[in-house]
């Protein structure tokens, strides 16, 4: 390998043609700038008379610039992706080269050997070379952007002008292939209205914004990560954008972002789903404290293959329990959980068990062998219309199944039993809600009996009560999605029906915090935020899908369904807790022995599968249970 080959490989580090091209272009620019400036100050005649010595002088001085090019890596960038940083490097390199030349001239009296080049002329050479090198980079970038722009790219506004908005705008401009063409910024700050930022205008966040966007043929609005929460709360703007057919792009889920946006991956920017637009406050949970309580513990989760149960599995697995015991009667979903755990946590000891919580012998065998420290009880039948038609199964699975698991938790010394309830247990209007209320009554009375010494045990029983979770099995969102995909109609029971919604991960974090920090006997109520009209939800999903001629059909309330859900009944009130989103419901207390007798009688009656007898007894146990739009109304 020759000396020059080794030198070039050291200088460029890669045998890459673009590096050589940029280097040569920059050297030619510096050389021509020097010759041009000398000719301007000294005339053509004198330049011709000293032409070859002048060429030697310029080439010698060029060596200083070449060293500076190496120090500042001016050639390392790809011209079509040039940025302000690349322009800075060029300027610093030329200034450094000039300083090097001046120092060498003073130390070694170079003017005695070379063609004299006054300092003022050399400054002009450096400035001219900088301008030309900048111009080349900007021109190449501009021509590339114009020539290779994606004709399908969407004309776009960016909502937000601080670090988040500017960073997002820079990112979409550098993205290849181009998805978005920046046409403007949107800001609610009055002092920046009509200013120009990154070459485009800043528009006010006002009632005229959507009209302006339509006039400029803007088809997309990108939301800065620092503006996500603010945008979610602006229902009016969301509706106007959706109805105007303007696509909305956000980052996946709410997450804390610092002012420098160090944790933002701009590649995660995507078109919104309906879940992203539902108004909700970001929920912060001290998961490290929760994790410290669950670490190295044996944890049993019933209903582990369900929406809530599977998310609890995922979250608990992060904190290295000594063993996970997962119980569910649905074979295929439970198999999916088994595969997931093998892939995600191959070193975590996990038992995936197929079995019904109603099978007392099987459940006792599991408790006897595993002896869990914590029990998270998520197993339940939860579909309102199904349980209206099958109240006996609701009693067997929801009530008797819960009693079996709770009693075994006490018998085998579990520290904590966390039961997942529902807002449908409050002033229940259906069999499912009433069955969950009876579950609440039982575990509370059992916890009270343990504290009073009437039942021997150490288990603390905690109940968590919340509403609908987005994307869960049986949620309206997957149903609406499928109906829209099929061309409609989208079926809504009533134009006035409203529901509370929460993300599954957020709900499970609150379950874990309430469950681990509760002292036993509490019913924790989650603040579900602002309720959402289901008809509005359906309408937005249709607009967001881009589907045409999909209608909404109102089918009437289903059996046992009510227009709105509650988290407290009229006789209940709440107390604050360790978390602003979690309250303790102060509810009526029940005697343990009486509850046990009532449940035993109810289970016995349920074996007859006489729907009217079963529901009549449930109403005796829960006097506030008043059926709605149901055949059981005659019992009230």
N, C-alpha and C positions, 0 to 999 in steps of 0.2 A: 504494500500500500504506500503510495507516494506521500511526501510531506504535505503537498497541497490538498490531497484528498483528506488526510487526517485533520488538517486545519479547517477545511470547509465543514467537515462533520462535527468538529467541536463548536464551530461558530453557529451553525444552524441547528445542530442536534438531530435533524431529520433530513433525509434526502427527499425533500418535498419541493416540487416545482413552484408552487405559489410563493414559498419563502424566497426563492431565488428571484422570482419575478418582482416581488415587492422591493426587495433589496436593490435590484438593478434600476428599477424605476426611480427610487429615492436617490440613488447615486447620480443618475442622469440629471435629475431635477437640480440637485446641489451644484453639479458641474456647470450646467447650462445657466443657472442663476448667477454664478460667479463670472462666467464669460460675458453674460449680458450686462451686468452691472459695471464691469471693467470697461466695456465698449462705450457705455453711456457716459462715463466720467472722463474717458481718455480719448475717445474717438476711434474710428475704424482704422485709420492709418497707423496710429501707434500700436493698436492691438495686433495688426498684421505684422508689424516690425518685430514684435517680441512674442509672436504666436506660440512657438514651441516652448520657450522658457515659461511662458504664462500657463500653458497646458500642464507642464511639470509642476509648477507652483500650486495650481488648483488641485491637481491629483494628490500632491503631498498633503495639503491641508485637508483633503477629503478623508485621509486616513484617520484624522481625529474624529470626524463625523461617524466613520464606520465603527470605531470603538464605542462611541456613544450609542449608535444603533444597537450594538450588541448588549450594552448595559441596560438600555430601556426596552429592548425587544420590540422595536418599532415594526419589524417585519413579521412578527409571530401571529398577528391577527389576520383573519380573512377579510379582504377589503369590503365585500358586500355586507358584512356584519359589523362594520366599523361603528364605534361608539365614541362618546365624549372622552372616555379614558384613553382610547387610541390616539385621539387628537392631542391630548395632554402629553402622551409619551413622545410624540413627534416634536412638540415644542421643547420639552425638557432635553431631548437628545440634541437638538440643534443649538440650544443655549449652552449646554455642556461642551459640545464640540467647539463652539466659539470661544468659550472661556479657556479651553485647553490650548487653542491656537494662540491666544493672547499671552498666556503664561509661557509657552514655548518660545514665542518671538522675543519676549523680554529676557528669558534666561539664556537663550542660545544665539541671539542677534540674527535671526533668520533672514532679515531684510538684506543682510550683506551677501547672501547666497541666492536668494530667490527674488522674483519680480516683486517690487514693493506693492503692498495692498493696504492702503490707509484703513484705520480702524472704523471710520464712518462707513466706508464702502463695505466692509465685512459685516457690519451690523445690518446694512440693507440687504446683503446677500442672504444672511440668516433669516431675516423676516420674509424675503421673497420666497425662499425655499420652503419655509414653514407654510406660507399661504398656498403654494402650489401643491405641496404634499397633502395638505388638508383638502384642497379642491379635488384632487384625484380620488381620495377616499370617499368624499361626499358624493361626487359624481357617479362613481361605481355603485355605491349603495343606492343612490336614487334610481339609476338606470335599471338596476336589478329589481328594485321594488316595483317599478313601473312595468317592466317587461314580464315579470314572473308573478304578478299579483294574481291571486285566485279570483276568477270572475264570479265564483259562488260566495265570496266573502261577504259577510253581513255588515252593512253600515251601522255603526255602533256609537252609543253614548256610554260613558263611564260615570257611575254614581259615586261621588267621593273625590276630593281633590287633595287630601293629605297624602301621607306615605302610601297608604293602601291604594288609593285611586291612581296616583302617579305611577307607582310600581306596577300596577295592573296594566296601565296604558303602555308603559315601556315594554312590558312582556308581550302584549298582543302585537305590538309593532315588530318585535324581533322574531315572532313565532313563524315557523315555516313548516308546512304550507300555511299561508295566511288564512285565518278563519274570520277575523274581524278587521274592519277599516275604521279607525278612530275618527269620529266626526265632531265630538264635543264632550264636555264634562258637565255634570249636574251637581249643583251645590246648594245647600240651604243657607250658606253664609252670605249676608247682604254685601259685605265689602268686596267680594270677589266677583260679583255679578258682572257679566259682559267683559271680563278680563280675558286675555289670551294665554293659554297654557299649552305648552308643547305644540304650538302652532294652530291650536283649535280654540274655539270660543267656549267660555264657561256660561252655562245657562242656569237660571233660577229654578229651584224646586217649587213651582207654583201651579196654579190651575191651568196654565197655558202650555205646560211642558209637553204633554202628549200631542197637542196640536202642532207644536214646533217639530217634534220628532216625525210626525206624519208628513209635514211639509218638506222636511229634509230627507224623506224616504229612509229614515232610520228604522231598522227592523229588530234591533237587539239592545238591551240595556244590561250592562255588566255591573254587578254590585261589588264595591270594595269590601274586603273582609272586615274593615272597621265600621262599615255601615250596615252590616247584615241584620243586626237586632233592630235597628231603627227602621229599616225597610220592612221587616216582618210586621211591625206595628202599624204601618201605613196602609190600611185596608183600601182607602179611596184610590191611592196611586196604583196599587196592585190591580184593582178592578179595571181602572182605565187602561192600563197597559195590556192586560189580558184581553179585554174587549176590542182593543185596537189591533190585536194580532202581533204585538211586539213581544219578542221572546226575551225571557229574563234568565240571566246566568248568575249563579252564585257558587260559593264553595260549599262542600257537602253538608256537614252538620255544624251546629253552633260550637265554636271552640274559642278559647281565650286567645287573643292576638295582641302582642305587644306593639308599641308604636313603631318599632323597626321592622316588624313583620318577619322576624327571624324564623318563625315556625310555619310559614305559609308556603305550600307547594302550588304554584300557579297552574301546574298541569292538572290539578284537581278541579279547576273551574268547569262547571257543567250546567246544562240547562236544568231549570228547577223542576222538581216534582212537587206535587201538591203538599207533601209533608213539609217542604222548605218554606212554604208561605203561611202556614198556620201560625197565628200569633202566640208566642210563648216567650217567657223569659228564660235565659240560660240558667241551668241548674248546676250549682257548684256543690260538690260533695267531697268531704274529706275521706277519700278512698284509701289513703295511706293508713289512717287510724282504723278503718274498717278491716283493711288487709292484715294489720298487726293482730287483730282479734281472731281472724280466720286462719292465719298461718299455722301449719303443723296440726290442724284439727281434722277430725273425721266429720265429714259433712254429708248428710243425706238430703237429696232433693227429690220430691215426688212431682210427677208431671214434668219430668226433665226434658221431654221431647216437645213440649208445647212452646208457645211464643214466649211467655214469661219465664218458664222453667229453663228453657235452653239458653236464654240470655243470662240468667242467674248462673248457670253452669259456666258460661264463657267468662263472666266477670270474676267469679270465685276462683277459677282455675289460674288466674293471673297471680294469686297470692299464695301459691304453693301450700295448699292443704296437704295433710299426710295421706288422705284418701277421699275420693268422691264416690258416693254410692248413689246411683241414678236409677230411679224407678219410674216406669211408665208402662201402661198396658197397650200402647200403640206400637206394634212391632216395627213397621217400616221406618217411621220417624225416629224411633229409639235406635235403630240400626244406623241411621244417618248421624245421630249424636255420637255413637260409638266410633264411626269412621272419622268424624271431626276431631274427637279427642285424641285418637291415634296419630292424626296428622299434626295437630297443634301442640299437644302436650304428651309426647310419647313416653316421657319419663314419669308422668304423674299417675299414681296408682288409681285406676278408675274401674268401677264395676257398673256395667250397664245391664240392668235387670228388667226383664219383661214380666209384669205382674200387676194385678189389680190391688188397689189399696183396700178393697172390700174383703180380700182373702186374708182373714186374720191369722191363720196358721202360717201362710207364706210370709206375711209381713213380720210375724214374731220371729220366724227363723232368721230373717234378714237382720232385725234389731239385735237378736241374741248373738249372732256371729260378728256383726260389724260394730255395734255399740257406738253410734254416732254422737259427737259432741253437740252439733247443731243440726236442726231439722228445718228445712225450708219446704213448706207444704203448698205447692202450686197446683196439685192435681184437682181437677173439678170439671164437672159438666157445666158449660157456661152459656150455651145457646138458648135464648129465652123461648122461642117457639117450640123447640124440641122438648124442653123441660115442661112446658105447658101440657104437651101431649103425653109426657112420660113422668109424672110426678113420683111414681114408685122408684124409678131409677135415680131420680134426683135425691131422694131420701137415702137410698142404698149407697150411692157413690159420694155425694157431697157431704151428707150428715154422718151416716154410719162410718164411711171411709175416714172422715176427719177424726171421729171419735176413736177409731182403732189406732190410727197413727199417733194421736195425742196421748192415749193411754200407754202405748208402747214406749213413747218418748219418756214418760214418767217412770215406767217400770225399769227401763234400762239406763236411766241416769243421764239423759241428754241435758245439756246446760240450758239450751234455748230452743224454743219451738216458734217459728215464724209462720203465721198463716196469712196467705194472700186472699183478701176479700175483695169486695167490689162496691161501688156506689149504689148498685142496684139493691144492696141489703138495707138501704135507708128508705124508710116508708115503702117497703116492697109492694109492687103491684103485680108480681108474677112469681111463679113457683121457684124459679132459679134464685131470684133475689131473696126470697124468704128462706130457702135452704141455706144460703150463705149467712143470713142473719142468725139462724139457729146455730150454725158453726161458730160464729162469733160469741154467742151466748155461752156455748159449752166451754170453749177454751178459756174465756174470762172467768167463768164460775170455777173451773178446775184450778186456775192460777190462784184464785182467792182461797179455795179450799186448802191448797198446799201452804200458802202463807199463814193460814189459821191453824195449821197442824192437823186438819181433819183428813188429809190425804198425805201419805208419806212420799216425799219426793223433793227434788231440787230444781226441777225444770221451770223456767220462766216462759210464760206464753205471751207472745206479742202478735197483734193483728195489724195488718196494713190494709188500708181501704183507699182505692182510687178508681178512676173511670176508665174510658176506652184508651187503648194504646194503639198508636198508628202502625198499620201493617200487620197486626196480629191476626191469627186465624179467626175468621169470622168477622173481621173489621169491614166496614163499608167500602174502604178505599180499594182493596183488591177486587171486590165485587163490582164496583163502578168501573174500574179499569177494564175488566173483562167485558162488561156490557158495552162500553164505548168501543172497544176493539171489535166487537161483533156488530157494530152499527147501531146499537141502541135498541129500544129506549133504555134510559137510566131510570131505575125505579126508586122512588123516595116515598116513604110511608105517608108523610104529612108535610105540607109546606112550612109549618112552624116548628117542626121537631128540631131540638138542639142537643148537642152532646159536648162533653169535655174531652179533650184529646191530649195525649202525652206520648213522647217517643219511648219505645220499648227500653232502650239503654238507660234513659233518664229515670223511668219508673223503677227499673231494677236497682239502680244506684240508691234511690231513696228507700227501697225495700231493704237493701243490705245495711244502710246506715241506721234506719229505724229498728231493724231487727237486732242488730248487734249492740246498739246503744240503749235499747229499751230495758226497763227493769222488770217487766212482766206485768200483765194485767191491762196494758194500754191498748187502745185502738188508735192507731196513728192514721190521721187523715191527711192526704196530700193535697196541696194547693195546685189545682189543675189549670189555673190561669183563666183565660177568657173562653167562654163557651162558643161553639161554632154552629151555625145553622147548616144542617145537612144539605138543604136545597142549594145554598150558596156554595158549599163544598162541591156538589155535583156539577154545578154550573161552571165553576173554575176549572174542574178537571176536564170538562168538555172543551173549553176554550184552549187550555194548555195542550191538549192532545192534537189540536188542529183539525179535529174531525168536523165534518159538515153535516148539517141536518140531523143531528142526534138530539132527540127530544127527552124531556124529563116527564115521567108519568108518575102521578101520585096514586099509590095503591091503598092507602088507609092504614091506620095503626094495626100492627100485628097483635095477636093474643098476648096479653100481659104487658104490652109496651106502653110507656108513658112519654109525654112530649119532652120532658126534661128530667135529667137525673139530679139527685141531691147527694151531698156528702154527709149531711146531718139531718136528723129529724127535728121536729119542733121542740122536743124536750131535751135536746142535747145542746151543749155548748163546748167550746174548745179552750185549751190552754196552750201557751207557746211551748216550744221545745228547743233543743240544741240547733235546729235548722229552721230558717224562716219559711221554708216550703212545707214543713211538717208540723202538724198540730195534733194534740191529744184530744180525742172526743170523750167528753164526760157523759157516760151513758148509765142507764139504769142497771143495777146489779141484780143477779139472780142467785137463788140458792142452789148449790151444786147437787144435792140429793134430789131435789125436785126436778131439776133439768135432766138428770140421769134417768129418772122414772119416765118423764115425758118422752125422751128420745127412745127409750126401750119400747114404750107403747106405740110410738110412731113407726118404728122399724117393723114391729109386729103387724101393724095395720097395713104397712106398705107391701107386705108379702101377699096381701089379698089382691093387689093391683086394682083396687077400687078407687078410681081417681077422686071421686067426690069425698069419700071417707078420709082419704089421705090428706087432701087439701083442707078439709074441715078441721082436722087435728092440727095441721100447721098453723091455721089461723088462730086456734086457741093458744098456741105457744107464742105467737107473735101477733098481738092484738092490732098493731098498726098495719098489718098486711091487708090491704084492700085491693081486690082484683080490678084490673082495668082492661076493658075490651076483651073479656074472657068469659068462658062458660061458667067459671067459678064465681062470678059476681052474685049469683043467686045465694051464695053462702054468706055474704056480708050482711 
